[in-house]
Each structure stands twice: as C-alpha cells, then as structure tokens.
Amino acid sequence: MNLPPFELERYFAVHEFTAKRLLCVSDCQPLTVTELLSLSDGAAEAFAALPLGYADSRGGPALRQAICPLYDTISPDDLLVHVGAEEAIFTFFNAVVSPGDRVIVQTPCYRSLRDVPATLGATVVEWPGRQDHGWIPDLDFLKKALAEKTRAVVVNFPHNPTGALPDLDTFLEIVRMCQAAGAVLFSDEVYRLLEYDAADRLPAACDISDTAVSLGVMSKSFGLAGLRVGWVATKNAQILSGMARIKDYTSICGSPATEFLAALALERRETVLSRTKNITLENLAAAREFMARRQDRFTWAPPKAGPIAFPCLADGGDASAFAQSLLEATGALVLPGRVYGPYASHFRLGFGRAGFAEGLAVLDAFLGES
Ligand SMILES: Cc1ncc(COP(=O)(O)O)c(C=O)c1O
C-alpha cells in the first residue's frame, strides 16, 4: 500500500512535544496511572501482579465486558479491541473495501477515514459539510450519492475537527438511507459521551443498525490516549471476523497492562467522564468568550460536543502563515486547516487539556500586537 503522508500526524510529530503551549490537540487532559489505580480498592495490587503475556486478540474478556455498558444491545462477542481507533480504521477498510468500490466519506475528516479506502483503490466520494450549515452534511447529497452502488458510508459525530453533532432525526435518516442502499455505515464515535448537553447524545450506530460498525476509543472522552485502546462494536459478524484476520498482521493483540487500566476506567466511567467534561466545559467557556470578543478576526460554527472546534480567519487569510507566526512569536500551537484539505483559512482549536485558558490568553496578546 502506498499511503500518502498523514499531514496532521506529521505536523504533530514535529510540534507536539516541542511547542510551549498546545492549543489544538484533540484529546482530553490525561489521568496519571496513580490517579486511575486509586479509583478502585485493590487495583494497584492487581495491576502490579498482572502477567505481561499476550492478550486475547479479541480484547480480554474483562475489557470487552466493561465496554458493553456504553451500548444498549452489544455483547462481548460483538466487539473487537484494537490498538487505538486508528488501527481499527485500517483493519475495517482492509476487510471491507476492494478496488473499484465506492465509499462516501463525510468531510472534512480525520484523514485516514478518507485516505485508507482511497489507497485501497476505492472511489471516494467526499460528502462535505459547510460552516454556514453548522458543518452538518446535506442529506440530499447523500441520497443522490447513494443512488449508485456504494460499499460504505463514513460519518464522524461528534465531529473532528468541528465539534458538529446532527439532531437525532438527521442521524436516524443517515442510518436508514445506508441500510436501504445496502451500504455499510462506519460510524466514528470516538468523541461520543462528550456532548455538552447529554440530551444531544446520539445513539450508537451499532445499536440501531445490525450492519453498522461503531468506532470507540479511550483516547478522547476518557482522557486516556496513552492506553492506545480502541474498539469496534458491530452485530455484523462477517465484518468483525474480516477485521480480526487483518489485525493478525498489524498488532495481533493489545497489552494486558493497558487493557487492565482501560477496563478500570470504563468501570469507573462516571468519575472519569465527568472529569474530562468539566475541564472541557470550563475551557469552552473561555473559547466562547474569546470568539465573541474577537469576531472581527474569526468566525466559527460553535461546537456541540468534544474538545475541538474549527474557526476561520474572518479576512480569508492563510491560517498556515498565521499558525507559523503565532508559534514563532509565542510557542503556542494551533493546527492549520490545510491538513484537512481545502480549508486554508481555518485552523483547529483544542480545549480538552488543562492550561488552555492560559494559552488562549497568549494568543489574545499576540493578536493585540499584530
Ligand atoms: C475522528 C478520529 N478518529 C480516530 C482517531 C484515532 O484515534 P487514536 O489516536 O486514539 O487511535 C482520531 C484521533 O485524533 C480522531 O480524531
């Protein structure tokens, strides 16, 4: 496979661990191992005694059992644990897509959702959202695109990079249209559970469609990206076994150490999720205040969920140049929209981490001077 450079990940490879202030990361403030182990009596001793052999390639039984309550209808046999969500994106498309297949992908998107099927020889149809429509892609477009035989449709709600979230009727209609067209719905739900208003939470696609595949991960809403634990949930046994066959060539299995910690966080999910949500909401208030005060410089569609948003330079300027001069002058990092494709005036803000408000004040001061 001749995969193109993953520009977003290359940008972070250069800057994530050298920039002084991160204003654009997509995860939430991580817990430490000690904080996590302190959530349950006896967990530290059990962790210390854990044998570090291979894990069950499906994901250990305790972990898969702990993932099930995130869904209404999913049992441990409907799950396949992966090393992060990224590995599951790779195994899904390798298992499902053949050269010449048609795949419809909501854009802008986390680029592997588009570039893995394209590299496998699929014809990728981009299904774009627009800022003035709150980044919710248009159902008429999907209806027309599905008129031609389509292997898979890819959606990501809550959305990277915009924080967009459609209403329930829109989501149900997408699921229904995919089912009627015989297209597999791949629903990237890595930011699910981080809705600002819990009433906005969408059902998981795997709970409302027997053919859909839901993608989940510990990295985002749980603030545990370093565990590298992700999974897919689906009642489509054929897809699950196809993915398992591909995974034998990537990671084979995860680590019992991180699976143990992931299961613990899932068992204590109310505590873990409310912590990340509180940090995110506090930072979001600072971002909203900033965007309202600086509307001469920036526009945005305010996010509805998750720790990221996708503002635009109001004068249509070059966000790459803006990001570069901000970094050089202050050490603060924003992510230019070009890494997502034709979004040269946009940039990503990430507000899931502690210290965001201080970073925003640095950006504010920079604007004051420029
Ligand atoms: C929408 C989306 N899907 C998948 C991933 C991959 O997640 P992970 O890094 O946990 O493998 C990311 C990471 O940023 C993402 O934003």
PDBQT file of the ligand as one rigid body, heavy atoms in Angstrom, charges set to zero:
ROOT
HETATM    1  C1  LIG A 401     -12.165  11.230  14.447  1.00  0.00    +0.000 C 
HETATM    2  C2  LIG A 401     -10.983  10.414  14.877  1.00  0.00    +0.000 A 
HETATM    3  N1  LIG A 401     -10.988   9.111  14.633  1.00  0.00    +0.000 NA
HETATM    4  C3  LIG A 401      -9.943   8.333  15.007  1.00  0.00    +0.000 A 
HETATM    5  C4  LIG A 401      -8.847   8.863  15.646  1.00  0.00    +0.000 A 
HETATM    6  C5  LIG A 401      -7.694   7.966  16.073  1.00  0.00    +0.000 C 
HETATM    7  O1  LIG A 401      -7.738   7.798  17.454  1.00  0.00    +0.000 OA
HETATM    8  P1  LIG A 401      -6.490   7.187  18.239  1.00  0.00    +0.000 P 
HETATM    9  O2  LIG A 401      -5.411   8.220  18.173  1.00  0.00    +0.000 OA
HETATM   10  O3  LIG A 401      -6.936   7.009  19.611  1.00  0.00    +0.000 OA
HETATM   11  O4  LIG A 401      -6.082   5.926  17.585  1.00  0.00    +0.000 OA
HETATM   12  C6  LIG A 401      -8.798  10.221  15.905  1.00  0.00    +0.000 A 
HETATM   13  C7  LIG A 401      -7.620  10.827  16.558  1.00  0.00    +0.000 C 
HETATM   14  O5  LIG A 401      -7.439  12.014  16.607  1.00  0.00    +0.000 OA
HETATM   15  C8  LIG A 401      -9.903  11.016  15.525  1.00  0.00    +0.000 A 
HETATM   16  O6  LIG A 401      -9.943  12.330  15.778  1.00  0.00    +0.000 OA
ENDROOT
TORSDOF 0
